[in-house]
Amino acid sequence: MDSFFMIGPLGTLHVFGIKLVGLNADNGGKLLITFIFICLALILAQALRALTRWTLRSHKNVKVEFWTRQGINLILALLLVLGVCSIWFDDPTRLTTAVGLVTAGLAFALQRVVTALAGYIVILRGKTFSVGDRIVMGGVRGDVVALGFIQTSIMEMGQPPSVQTDQPGMWVRSRQFTGRIVTVPNSKIFDEPVYNYTREFDYIWEEMSLPVSYTADRKRAEEILLEAAARHQAPIDELKQEDIKELQRRYYVVNLEDFQPRVFYRMTDNWLELSVRFITDTHGVRGVKDKMAREMLDAMEASGIGVASATFELVGMPPLRLEVDGSGVKSRSQTMASARQDYS
């Protein structure tokens, strides 16, 4: 053992007679203590995570588990930074100098990483979103499945036809999962707006449009849309009144009349467009609209109301005459001449 590991006269360390540059008995001991300290901190973090899972085993709450993990990670990171600094920098002057150099190096070489870390802090402090929230961030739509110091993981969902041209392209034509997990840097919150579907309210307002001809029974068509919306929208009496009042108090944007389905008219050159507006759960919108569409089509068919489509009316068509002799159809010039003569 002595031949393998030796301490020289000046405190330098030797392994098999080879001097280790920059490593002596002092910093070697600090390195060993640092390794032990990091191992103990990781063990403590694992024990806290296990204790959290055991405590919450009877009542699963995704958001509580998420914020508990975030708290443990933050405590672990702070503990590691303070512990390592205490071991290696017993002189405050040296610590200040080292921190200044490290900060300058990070600001120059790791600008994006520092910005992403700042975005993480803003997300937590500003309650921009949490795990399980449905958001649009960095052009990605979906549910948040993980939030790290540098990036956010999102379970991607498709896009409605109105935004199918957005990048990246989508093959799912509605708000349903595509199966892809997309990682977005936290720094994106400084560059683009973040749309949160579920932060303060678990419901969204949806619309369905139906074109009918001007000669159709539009009153009956409106009734059909309202009946379908009333059957499938979120039950008004199940909405949490305290959440509604809090939303009104904080944002001054919600009118209680908006929770009732309503039909709006829009006149076009070809048809009358009826749009029914209703409130529904954030998740499962495609299934709700599918059921409504099936019921509306059946009711319209029973009422003799057809879905309007673009039509064309030809006016001013001149009369044409086709003459055939014994040998067949006349030549093209003769036929066109006859047409011109008839037209004149």
C-alpha positions in Angstrom: 0.0 0.0 0.0 2.9 2.4 0.8 4.4 1.7 -2.6 1.1 2.5 -4.3 0.2 5.7 -2.5 2.9 8.0 -0.9 3.1 11.5 0.4 6.3 13.4 -0.6 8.3 15.7 1.6 6.4 18.8 0.5 3.0 17.2 0.9 2.8 16.1 -2.8 1.1 12.8 -3.6 2.8 10.0 -5.5 1.2 7.0 -7.1 3.6 4.2 -8.1 6.3 6.8 -7.8 4.6 9.3 -10.2 4.0 12.7 -8.8 0.5 14.0 -9.3 0.7 17.6 -10.4 -1.6 20.0 -8.5 -2.6 17.4 -6.0 -1.3 17.4 -2.5 -2.3 16.1 0.9 -4.4 19.2 1.6 -6.5 19.3 -1.5 -6.5 15.5 -1.8 -8.3 15.4 1.6 -10.7 18.1 0.5 -11.4 16.0 -2.6 -12.2 13.0 -0.6 -14.4 14.9 1.8 -16.2 16.5 -1.2 -16.9 13.0 -2.7 -18.3 11.7 0.6 -20.4 14.9 1.1 -21.9 14.6 -2.4 -22.8 10.9 -1.8 -24.4 11.7 1.5 -26.4 14.5 -0.1 -27.7 12.3 -2.9 -28.6 9.6 -0.4 -30.5 12.2 1.6 -32.4 13.3 -1.5 -33.3 9.8 -2.4 -34.6 9.2 1.1 -36.7 12.3 1.0 -38.2 11.3 -2.4 -39.0 7.8 -1.0 -40.6 9.4 2.1 -42.7 11.6 -0.2 -43.9 8.7 -2.3 -44.8 6.8 0.9 -46.6 9.7 2.4 -48.7 10.3 -0.7 -49.3 6.7 -1.6 -53.0 6.8 -0.4 -54.0 9.9 -2.3 -52.2 10.5 -5.6 -51.8 14.1 -6.5 -49.6 14.8 -9.5 -49.1 18.5 -8.7 -48.2 17.9 -5.1 -45.7 15.3 -6.1 -44.3 17.6 -8.7 -43.7 20.6 -6.4 -42.3 18.3 -3.7 -39.7 17.0 -6.2 -38.9 20.5 -7.3 -38.4 21.5 -3.6 -36.1 18.6 -3.0 -34.1 19.3 -6.1 -33.7 23.0 -5.1 -32.7 22.1 -1.6 -30.2 19.5 -2.9 -28.7 22.0 -5.3 -28.3 24.7 -2.6 -26.9 22.2 -0.1 -24.3 21.0 -2.6 -23.2 24.5 -3.6 -22.9 25.7 0.0 -21.2 22.5 1.1 -18.6 22.4 -1.7 -17.8 26.1 -1.2 -17.4 25.6 2.5 -15.0 22.7 2.0 -12.8 24.3 -0.7 -12.9 28.0 0.2 -12.2 28.4 3.9 -10.9 32.0 3.1 -13.8 34.4 2.2 -11.4 36.4 0.0 -10.6 33.4 -2.1 -14.2 32.5 -2.3 -15.2 36.0 -3.6 -12.5 35.9 -6.2 -13.5 32.4 -7.3 -17.2 33.3 -7.5 -16.3 36.4 -9.6 -14.3 34.4 -12.1 -16.8 31.6 -12.3 -19.7 34.1 -12.8 -17.8 35.9 -15.6 -17.0 32.6 -17.3 -20.6 31.4 -17.1 -21.9 34.7 -18.4 -19.7 34.5 -21.5 -19.6 30.8 -22.3 -23.0 29.5 -21.0 -25.3 32.4 -21.9 -28.1 30.1 -23.0 -27.8 27.8 -20.0 -27.8 30.8 -17.6 -30.9 32.2 -19.4 -32.6 28.8 -19.2 -31.9 28.6 -15.5 -33.3 32.1 -15.0 -36.4 31.0 -17.0 -36.8 28.0 -14.5 -36.8 30.4 -11.6 -39.3 32.7 -13.3 -41.6 29.7 -14.1 -41.5 28.7 -10.4 -41.8 32.2 -9.0 -44.4 33.4 -11.4 -46.5 30.2 -11.5 -46.4 30.3 -15.3 -47.3 26.6 -15.4 -47.0 23.4 -13.5 -46.8 19.7 -14.3 -50.0 18.5 -15.9 -50.9 21.9 -17.4 -51.8 22.1 -21.0 -49.7 24.9 -22.6 -48.3 26.2 -25.8 -44.6 27.1 -25.4 -42.0 27.6 -28.0 -44.5 26.6 -30.7 -45.2 23.3 -29.0 -48.7 22.4 -27.9 -49.3 19.7 -25.2 -49.3 18.7 -21.6 -46.3 19.4 -19.3 -44.8 16.1 -18.1 -41.6 17.3 -16.5 -39.9 20.6 -15.6 -36.1 20.7 -15.1 -33.6 23.4 -14.4 -32.8 23.8 -18.1 -35.7 22.5 -20.1 -39.4 21.5 -20.0 -40.7 18.3 -21.4 -44.1 18.4 -23.1 -46.3 15.6 -24.4 -47.1 16.9 -27.8 -50.6 17.1 -29.2 -52.0 17.8 -32.7 -53.3 21.1 -34.1 -56.7 22.1 -35.3 -57.0 22.7 -39.1 -57.0 26.5 -38.6 -53.3 26.3 -37.4 -52.1 23.3 -39.4 -49.7 25.5 -41.3 -47.7 26.2 -38.1 -44.3 24.6 -37.7 -43.5 21.8 -37.1 -46.1 20.1 -39.3 -48.7 17.9 -37.7 -50.5 14.8 -38.9 -53.0 14.8 -36.0 -55.8 17.2 -36.9 -57.1 18.0 -33.5 -56.0 18.4 -29.9 -55.0 14.8 -29.2 -51.6 13.4 -28.3 -49.2 12.6 -31.1 -47.0 10.3 -29.0 -43.9 12.6 -29.2 -42.2 14.1 -26.1 -40.7 17.5 -27.0 -38.1 19.3 -24.8 -38.3 23.1 -24.9 -35.6 25.3 -23.3 -36.9 27.3 -20.3 -35.4 30.4 -21.9 -38.3 30.4 -24.4 -40.5 32.2 -21.9 -38.4 35.3 -22.5 -38.8 35.1 -26.3 -42.4 34.0 -26.8 -45.7 34.1 -25.0 -46.7 31.0 -23.0 -50.4 30.0 -23.5 -51.8 28.1 -20.5 -55.1 26.3 -21.0 -55.5 25.2 -17.3 -53.7 27.6 -15.0 -56.7 29.3 -13.4 -59.7 27.5 -15.0 -60.1 23.9 -16.1 -62.5 24.8 -19.0 -62.2 26.5 -22.3 -64.7 28.1 -24.7 -65.2 26.2 -28.0 -67.1 26.9 -31.2 -68.6 24.9 -34.0 -69.7 26.4 -37.3 -72.4 25.2 -39.6 -73.2 26.7 -43.1 -76.9 26.6 -44.2 -78.5 28.2 -47.2 -80.5 31.4 -46.9 -83.7 29.6 -47.8 -83.3 27.0 -45.1 -85.2 27.1 -41.8 -82.5 28.9 -39.9 -84.5 29.1 -36.7 -84.7 25.3 -36.5 -81.0 25.0 -37.4 -80.2 27.3 -34.5 -82.3 25.2 -32.1 -80.4 22.1 -33.3 -77.1 23.7 -32.5 -78.2 24.9 -29.1 -79.7 21.5 -28.1 -76.5 19.7 -29.0 -74.3 22.2 -27.2 -76.5 22.0 -24.1 -76.3 18.2 -24.0 -72.5 18.0 -24.3 -71.0 21.1 -22.8 -69.6 21.1 -19.3 -72.4 21.0 -16.7 -72.9 24.6 -15.4 -73.9 23.5 -11.9 -70.7 21.4 -11.6 -68.4 24.4 -12.2 -66.8 25.5 -9.0 -68.5 28.8 -8.2 -65.6 29.9 -6.0 -63.3 29.4 -9.0 -65.6 31.4 -11.2 -65.8 34.3 -8.7 -62.1 34.3 -8.2 -61.5 34.4 -11.9 -63.9 37.4 -12.2 -62.2 39.1 -9.2 -58.7 38.7 -10.5 -59.2 39.3 -14.2 -62.5 41.0 -14.7 -63.1 39.1 -18.0 -65.7 36.5 -17.3 -69.4 37.2 -17.6 -71.7 34.6 -16.1 -73.8 34.7 -19.3 -70.8 33.3 -21.2 -71.4 29.9 -19.6 -74.6 29.4 -21.5 -74.4 28.2 -25.1 -75.2 30.8 -27.8 -75.4 30.9 -31.6 -74.0 33.7 -33.7 -74.9 34.5 -37.3 -72.5 35.5 -40.0 -73.6 36.3 -43.6 -71.4 35.3 -46.5 -71.8 35.4 -50.3 -72.8 31.8 -50.5 -74.5 30.8 -47.2 -75.5 31.8 -43.7 -72.9 30.6 -41.2 -74.2 29.6 -37.7 -71.5 29.3 -35.0 -72.4 27.9 -31.6 -70.2 28.9 -28.7 -70.1 26.7 -25.6 -67.9 25.8 -22.6 -66.2 22.4 -22.2 -63.4 20.6 -20.4 -59.9 21.3 -21.6 -59.3 17.7 -22.3 -61.5 15.6 -24.6 -62.6 18.4 -26.9 -62.4 16.3 -30.0 -64.7 13.6 -28.6 -67.3 16.2 -27.5 -67.3 17.9 -31.0 -67.6 14.5 -32.7 -70.7 13.6 -30.7 -72.2 17.0 -31.4 -71.5 16.8 -35.1 -73.2 13.4 -35.4 -76.3 14.5 -33.5 -76.6 17.8 -35.5 -76.4 16.0 -38.8 -79.1 13.5 -37.8 -81.4 16.3 -36.5 -80.8 18.4 -39.7 -81.6 15.5 -41.9 -84.8 14.8 -40.0 -85.8 18.5 -40.3 -85.0 18.6 -44.0 -82.1 21.1 -43.6 -79.0 20.6 -45.8 -75.5 21.8 -45.3 -74.8 24.6 -47.7 -71.9 24.4 -50.2 -70.6 26.7 -52.9 -72.9 27.0 -55.9 -72.5 28.5 -59.3 -75.3 29.9 -61.6 -74.6 30.2 -65.4 -76.3 33.1 -67.1 -76.2 34.4 -70.7 -75.3 31.1 -72.3 -75.6 31.4 -76.1 -77.5 28.7 -78.0 -75.3 26.1 -79.7 -76.2 23.8 -82.6 -74.4 20.7 -83.6 -75.0 19.4 -87.2 -74.0 16.0 -88.4 -73.9 15.0 -92.1 -73.7 11.6 -93.6 -69.9 11.4 -93.2 -69.9 12.4 -89.5 -69.5 15.6 -87.5 -68.7 18.8 -89.4 -65.2 20.2 -89.2 -64.3 22.4 -86.2 -64.2 25.6 -88.3 -67.6 24.9 -89.7 -69.1 24.1 -86.3 -67.6 27.2 -84.7 -68.8 29.3 -87.6 -72.3 28.0 -87.2 -72.2 28.7 -83.5 -71.1 32.3 -84.1 -73.8 32.7 -86.8 -76.5 31.4 -84.4 -75.2 33.6 -81.6 -75.4 36.7 -83.8 
